[in-house]
C-alpha cells in the first residue's frame, strides 16, 4: 500500500467498510457463493491492513479495548468529528 495521510487512510477505511457490509448482506442471502466469500475475505484482510496502517500513522481508531494506545493516551490529540473538514 502506498504511503497515505490520515485523511486518505480514513477514506479507504470507509470504502472498505462499506464494501464489507455490502458483501455481508449479499452473503446473508447467498451463503454458497464462493466468489463472494473470497471477495469478502479479501476486503476484510485489506480493511485490517488499512486500519493497522491508520493506527500506526494517525493513532487509535477505536477505544474501549479495541485499539491499543502506543505509549501515550492519544485520543485527546485527534480532532473531534465536528472539527474535521470534509
N, C-alpha and C positions, 0 to 999 in steps of 0.2 A: 504494500500500500504506500503510495507516495506521501511525503510529509504534508500534513494538513494543519490548519489552525483550528482553534476551538470551535468557531462557527461552522467551518466546513465539516468537521467531525460530527457535530451535533446534527447537521442537515443529513449526513449519511446515516447516522443512527436512526433518525426519524423515518427515513425512507426504508431502511431495512426492517424496522419495527412494523411499519405499515404492511410491507410485503409479507412478513412472518404472520401477522394477524390474518391477512387475506388468504394465504395458503392454509392456515389453520382452519379457517371457516370452510374452505373448499374441502379439506380432508375430513371434516366432520361428516360430510355427505358422500364423499368418495374415498373411503379409507383404504381401498385396494389399489389406488392409482400410484404405482411405483415411481413414476416420473415426478409426481407432485411431492411424494415423500422425499425423494432425492433433492428436489428443489428446496423444500423446507429445510432439510438438514444443511444444505449449502448456505442458505440465508442465515440460519441460526449460528453457524460457525463464523460467517462474516460479521454478524452482529456482535458476537462475543469478542472477536478480534478488534472490532472498531470501538467497543465500549472500553476494552483494556487500553487501547491507544489513547482514547479520550482521557481516561483516568490518569494515565502516565503524564500527559501533557497539561491537562486542564484541572485536575483534581477529581475528587469523588463525584459520582453521578447519582448515587442513591445512598440513603442513610439507613439507620435502624438495623445495622448489621449486614447490609447487602453490599457495601463497599468498604474497603479498609482505608484508613487515613495514613498517609505516608509521613509519620513522624510529627505532624502538627495537625491541629484541627483547622482544616482549610475551608470549611463551609462558609465562614464569615468573609472570606476573601473573594468569593464569587458574587457577581451582581444578582440581585433578586430578579425573578422573571419580568416584573414590570419595569426594571431598569435597563433591560437589554433592548437594543434597537433592532427592528426587523421588519 
